[in-house]
Amino acid sequence: MDFTELASYRPRLEKLLRSDYVAARRSADPVFAPYLDDLAEFTLRGGKRFRALLVLAGYHLATGRAPDVALPAAAALEHFQSWMLIHDDIIDHSEQRRGGPTLHRALAQRHDNTQLLGDTESYGVGMGITLGDLQEPFTIASLLSVRVPVARRHSALTEYVRMTRDTAYGQLLDIQNGATPAGRIREQDVLRVHELKSAVYTVASPLRIGAFLGGARPALLDDLEAIGIDLGIAFQLRDDILGTGVGGAQIGKSANDLIEGKRTLLVVKALATVDAAGRGVLETVLGEPTASPDQVRAAQELIVSSGSLAYSESEIDRLARRAYRRIERSRALKTSGRELLREIGDRLAQRAT
């Protein structure tokens, strides 16, 4: 099985996600139907469904069989992703998500349009947090519905608990880093957040959840953990480059991560390398949504000229090569499994969008 075959499951995944909301709407008191519709609209807007596909990949790696039985678990990861995004957007004060307004902003606008009482922003945030909470039971219900032996479901749920806890730990550290002067943030602080907040729930745990459902042996699970963490951190470092607008033809384009003040490795390494004037150029833009295009471009160019971009690229390469070595040396993976994981690694570490 290659990634194209995995991707062919997307239409069935979309259908299953839609049916989850239809079933919930049917069983709920009618007063809750509009809120379930809000969740459905948000989740079904789209997305690459990459984490869901990795669940299917993990099942296939463990069994060598088509991963149809693991589809509910793949849907579970998309439900998880939705409630993480809903809460993240509130924390980050984000306005847009997947081509539309973030859920809390849409709810705030509804409050305003219908002339309800109270503060519009508080309403949107409160309803958004609660709807994110309401999304989590969809995750657990989907995992419980996978038709495999009970012991395998239990192992997958245990991995889900670990994934959820680690993601929250990573978010706590990320918020703390955001409140700390950028010059005091160290490389290991950034990479620890990337490991907990991104690598675990983007790569390692989805692969392991699928593998647990397939009855994987400990050796394979250990390989997927190590490979998943390395590729997941590489994925986030690539995301940071894209979000800062400094990768290749990206220079001068979107710099959302800079103006939002994100403590990326790009920023941390640049601040540690440049002189006082250079730090001033970066600090004029970092966390400053009103920074001018010229100021943003100067900061982007400084990240490149300081060697910070090259350093992040070298880290991506180092992590990917270490993951590929683990893939090649694994005794738990068959040849077809090695090829699939290498393809997944390329898509994670070398993506352009």
C-alpha positions as CSV (number, residue, x, y, z in Angstrom):
1,M,0.0,0.0,0.0
2,D,1.3,3.4,-0.9
3,F,0.1,6.9,0.1
4,T,-2.1,7.3,-3.0
5,E,-4.0,4.2,-1.9
6,L,-4.3,5.6,1.6
7,A,-5.6,8.9,0.3
8,S,-8.3,7.0,-1.6
9,Y,-10.0,6.5,1.7
10,R,-10.8,10.2,2.1
11,P,-14.3,10.1,0.6
12,R,-15.3,7.3,2.9
13,L,-13.8,9.2,5.8
14,E,-15.8,12.3,4.9
15,K,-19.0,10.2,4.7
16,L,-18.3,8.7,8.1
17,L,-17.6,12.1,9.7
18,R,-20.9,13.4,8.3
19,S,-22.8,10.4,9.6
20,D,-21.4,10.9,13.1
21,Y,-23.0,14.4,13.2
22,V,-26.3,13.1,11.7
23,A,-26.5,10.4,14.3
24,A,-25.8,12.9,17.1
25,R,-28.4,15.3,15.8
26,R,-31.0,12.6,15.6
27,S,-30.5,11.5,19.2
28,A,-30.1,15.0,20.8
29,D,-32.8,17.3,22.1
30,P,-33.8,19.6,19.1
31,V,-32.5,22.6,21.1
32,F,-29.0,21.4,20.6
33,A,-29.3,20.7,16.9
34,P,-27.9,24.1,15.8
35,Y,-24.8,23.7,17.8
36,L,-24.2,20.2,16.4
37,D,-24.6,21.8,13.0
38,D,-21.9,24.3,13.9
39,L,-19.5,21.5,14.8
40,A,-20.4,19.6,11.6
41,E,-19.8,22.7,9.4
42,F,-16.5,23.4,11.0
43,T,-15.1,19.8,10.8
44,L,-16.4,19.2,7.3
45,R,-14.9,22.4,5.8
46,G,-12.0,20.3,4.7
47,G,-8.4,19.8,5.5
48,K,-5.8,17.3,4.4
49,R,-7.0,14.6,6.9
50,F,-3.4,13.6,7.2
51,R,-3.6,12.4,10.8
52,A,-6.6,10.3,9.9
53,L,-4.6,8.7,7.1
54,L,-1.7,8.0,9.4
55,V,-4.1,5.9,11.6
56,L,-4.9,3.9,8.6
57,A,-1.2,3.6,7.8
58,G,-0.5,2.4,11.3
59,Y,-3.1,-0.4,11.0
60,H,-1.8,-1.5,7.7
61,L,1.8,-1.5,9.0
62,A,0.7,-3.8,11.8
63,T,-1.4,-6.2,9.8
64,G,-0.4,-5.9,6.1
65,R,-4.1,-5.7,5.4
66,A,-6.4,-3.0,4.0
67,P,-7.3,-0.7,6.9
68,D,-11.1,-0.5,6.4
69,V,-11.8,-1.6,9.9
70,A,-9.8,1.3,11.3
71,L,-11.8,4.0,9.6
72,P,-13.8,5.0,12.7
73,A,-10.4,5.5,14.5
74,A,-9.3,7.7,11.6
75,A,-12.5,9.7,12.0
76,A,-11.7,10.0,15.7
77,L,-8.5,11.8,14.9
78,E,-10.4,14.3,12.8
79,H,-12.8,14.9,15.7
80,F,-9.8,15.4,17.9
81,Q,-8.2,17.8,15.5
82,S,-11.4,19.9,15.4
83,W,-11.7,20.5,19.1
84,M,-7.9,21.2,19.3
85,L,-8.3,23.8,16.5
86,I,-11.4,25.4,18.1
87,H,-9.5,25.9,21.4
88,D,-6.3,26.9,19.6
89,D,-8.0,29.6,17.6
90,I,-9.4,31.1,20.8
91,I,-6.0,31.1,22.5
92,D,-4.3,32.6,19.4
93,H,-7.1,35.1,18.8
94,S,-7.4,33.8,15.2
95,E,-9.9,35.1,12.8
96,Q,-9.9,32.5,9.9
97,R,-9.7,28.8,9.7
98,R,-10.0,26.6,6.6
99,G,-11.4,29.3,4.4
100,G,-14.0,30.6,6.9
101,P,-14.3,32.4,10.2
102,T,-13.0,30.6,13.3
103,L,-15.8,29.0,15.2
104,H,-15.7,31.5,18.1
105,R,-15.7,34.4,15.7
106,A,-18.7,33.0,13.8
107,L,-20.6,32.6,17.1
108,A,-19.7,36.1,18.2
109,Q,-21.0,37.4,14.9
110,R,-24.3,35.5,15.3
111,H,-24.6,37.0,18.8
112,D,-24.3,40.4,17.3
113,N,-26.6,39.7,14.4
114,T,-29.4,38.4,16.6
115,Q,-29.0,41.2,19.2
116,L,-28.6,38.9,22.2
117,L,-27.7,40.4,25.6
118,G,-24.2,40.6,27.0
119,D,-20.7,41.0,25.5
120,T,-20.4,39.7,22.0
121,E,-16.7,38.6,22.3
122,S,-17.3,36.9,25.6
123,Y,-20.3,35.0,24.1
124,G,-18.2,33.8,21.2
125,V,-15.3,32.6,23.4
126,G,-17.6,30.9,25.9
127,M,-19.6,29.1,23.3
128,G,-16.5,28.2,21.3
129,I,-14.8,26.6,24.4
130,T,-18.0,24.7,25.2
131,L,-18.4,23.5,21.6
132,G,-14.8,22.3,21.6
133,D,-15.6,20.4,24.8
134,L,-18.7,18.9,23.1
135,Q,-16.5,17.8,20.2
136,E,-14.3,15.5,22.3
137,P,-17.0,12.8,23.0
138,F,-17.1,12.3,19.2
139,T,-13.5,11.3,19.4
140,I,-14.0,8.7,22.1
141,A,-17.2,7.4,20.6
142,S,-15.5,6.8,17.3
143,L,-12.6,4.9,19.0
144,L,-15.0,2.8,20.9
145,S,-16.8,1.8,17.8
146,V,-13.8,0.2,16.1
147,R,-14.6,-3.5,15.6
148,V,-11.5,-5.1,16.9
149,P,-10.9,-7.2,20.1
150,V,-11.5,-5.3,23.3
151,A,-7.9,-5.4,24.4
152,R,-6.8,-3.7,21.2
153,R,-9.4,-0.9,21.6
154,H,-8.2,-0.5,25.2
155,S,-4.6,0.0,24.0
156,A,-5.7,2.5,21.4
157,L,-7.7,4.4,24.0
158,T,-4.7,4.4,26.3
159,E,-2.6,5.9,23.5
160,Y,-5.3,8.5,23.0
161,V,-5.1,9.5,26.6
162,R,-1.3,9.9,26.3
163,M,-1.7,11.9,23.1
164,T,-4.3,14.3,24.7
165,R,-2.2,14.8,27.8
166,D,1.0,15.5,25.9
167,T,-0.7,17.9,23.5
168,A,-2.0,19.9,26.5
169,Y,1.4,19.9,28.1
170,G,2.8,21.2,24.9
171,Q,0.2,23.9,24.7
172,L,1.0,25.0,28.3
173,L,4.7,25.3,27.4
174,D,3.8,27.2,24.2
175,I,1.7,29.7,26.0
176,Q,4.4,30.1,28.6
177,N,7.0,30.7,25.9
178,G,4.8,33.3,24.3
179,A,4.7,35.2,27.5
180,T,8.5,35.0,27.9
181,P,10.8,37.6,26.2
182,A,11.9,36.0,22.9
183,G,15.6,36.5,23.8
184,R,15.2,34.2,26.8
185,I,13.8,31.3,24.9
186,R,16.3,28.5,24.1
187,E,16.3,26.1,21.2
188,Q,15.4,23.2,23.5
189,D,12.3,25.1,24.7
190,V,11.1,25.4,21.1
191,L,11.8,21.7,20.3
192,R,10.1,20.5,23.4
193,V,6.9,22.3,22.4
194,H,7.2,20.8,18.9
195,E,7.6,17.4,20.3
196,L,4.6,17.5,22.7
197,K,2.2,19.7,20.8
198,S,2.9,18.7,17.2
199,A,4.9,15.5,16.8
200,V,2.9,13.3,19.2
201,Y,-0.6,14.1,17.9
202,T,0.4,14.8,14.3
203,V,2.5,11.7,13.6
204,A,3.5,9.4,16.4
205,S,0.2,8.8,18.1
206,P,-1.9,8.4,15.0
207,L,0.5,5.8,13.7
208,R,0.5,4.0,17.0
209,I,-3.3,4.1,17.5
210,G,-3.7,2.4,14.1
211,A,-1.0,-0.1,15.0
212,F,-2.5,-0.9,18.4
213,L,-5.8,-1.6,16.7
214,G,-4.0,-4.0,14.4
215,G,-2.4,-5.8,17.3
216,A,1.2,-4.6,16.7
217,R,4.1,-6.0,18.6
218,P,6.2,-3.8,20.9
219,A,9.1,-3.6,18.4
220,L,6.9,-2.0,15.8
221,L,5.3,0.4,18.3
222,D,8.7,1.5,19.5
223,D,9.8,2.1,15.9
224,L,6.7,4.2,15.2
225,E,7.3,6.3,18.3
226,A,10.9,7.2,17.4
227,I,10.1,7.7,13.7
228,G,7.0,9.6,14.4
229,I,8.6,12.0,16.9
230,D,11.5,12.8,14.5
231,L,9.2,13.3,11.5
232,G,6.7,15.2,13.6
233,I,9.3,17.8,14.7
234,A,10.6,18.1,11.2
235,F,7.0,18.7,10.0
236,Q,6.6,21.5,12.6
237,L,9.9,23.1,11.7
238,R,8.8,23.1,8.0
239,D,5.5,24.6,9.1
240,D,7.4,27.4,10.9
241,I,9.4,28.1,7.7
242,L,6.2,28.3,5.7
243,G,4.4,30.4,8.3
244,T,7.3,32.9,8.5
245,G,7.4,33.3,4.7
246,V,11.1,32.6,4.3
247,G,11.3,29.3,2.5
248,G,12.7,29.7,-1.1
249,A,10.1,31.5,-3.2
250,Q,8.2,32.2,0.0
251,I,10.3,35.2,0.9
252,G,8.2,38.3,1.2
253,K,5.0,36.4,1.5
254,S,2.8,35.6,4.5
255,A,4.6,36.2,7.8
256,N,1.8,35.3,10.2
257,D,4.1,33.6,12.6
258,L,6.3,36.7,12.9
259,I,3.5,39.2,13.5
260,E,1.7,36.8,15.9
261,G,5.0,36.6,17.9
262,K,5.5,32.9,17.7
263,R,8.7,31.7,19.3
264,T,9.9,29.6,16.4
265,L,13.4,28.1,16.0
266,L,13.9,30.7,13.2
267,V,13.4,33.6,15.6
268,V,15.3,32.0,18.5
269,K,18.4,31.3,16.4
270,A,18.3,34.7,14.7
271,L,18.1,36.6,17.9
272,A,21.0,34.6,19.3
273,T,23.1,35.4,16.2
274,V,22.5,39.0,15.2
275,D,23.8,42.2,16.8
276,A,21.7,44.7,18.7
277,A,20.5,46.4,15.5
278,G,19.4,43.1,14.0
279,R,17.5,42.2,17.2
280,G,15.8,45.6,16.9
281,V,14.7,44.7,13.3
282,L,13.2,41.4,14.5
283,E,11.6,42.9,17.7
284,T,9.9,45.6,15.7
285,V,7.9,42.9,13.9
286,L,7.6,40.1,16.4
287,G,4.1,40.1,17.9
288,E,3.3,43.4,16.1
289,P,0.3,43.0,13.7
290,T,0.7,46.7,12.7
291,A,4.2,46.2,11.4
292,S,4.6,47.6,7.9
293,P,5.3,45.4,4.9
294,D,8.8,46.9,4.7
295,Q,9.5,46.0,8.3
296,V,8.2,42.5,7.8
297,R,10.4,42.0,4.8
298,A,13.5,43.3,6.6
299,A,12.9,40.8,9.4
300,Q,12.4,38.0,6.9
301,E,15.6,38.9,5.1
302,L,17.5,39.0,8.5
303,I,16.3,35.5,9.3
304,V,17.8,34.3,6.0
305,S,21.1,36.3,6.2
306,S,21.7,35.4,9.9
307,G,21.9,31.7,8.9
308,S,18.7,30.9,11.0
309,L,16.8,29.6,8.0
310,A,19.7,27.4,6.9
311,Y,19.9,26.1,10.5
312,S,16.3,25.1,10.5
313,E,16.7,23.4,7.1
314,S,19.6,21.4,8.5
315,E,17.6,20.3,11.5
316,I,14.8,19.1,9.3
317,D,17.3,17.2,7.2
318,R,19.0,15.7,10.3
319,L,15.7,14.6,11.8
320,A,14.4,13.1,8.5
321,R,17.6,11.2,7.9
322,R,17.5,9.8,11.5
323,A,13.9,8.7,10.9
324,Y,14.8,7.1,7.6
325,R,17.8,5.2,9.2
326,R,15.4,3.8,11.8
327,I,13.0,2.8,9.0
328,E,15.8,1.0,7.1
329,R,17.1,-0.8,10.1
330,S,13.7,-1.8,11.5
331,R,13.2,-5.6,11.8
332,A,9.5,-5.0,12.5
333,L,8.8,-3.4,9.1
334,K,8.4,-5.2,5.8
335,T,9.7,-3.7,2.6
336,S,6.4,-2.2,1.6
337,G,6.0,-0.7,5.1
338,R,9.4,0.9,4.8
339,E,8.5,2.5,1.5
340,L,5.2,3.8,2.9
341,L,6.9,5.4,5.9
342,R,9.5,7.0,3.7
343,E,6.8,8.5,1.5
344,I,5.0,9.8,4.6
345,G,8.3,11.3,5.8
346,D,8.9,13.1,2.5
347,R,5.3,14.5,2.6
348,L,5.9,15.8,6.2
349,A,9.3,17.2,6.0
350,Q,9.5,18.5,2.4
351,R,6.0,19.8,1.9
352,A,5.5,23.2,0.2
353,T,2.1,24.1,1.6
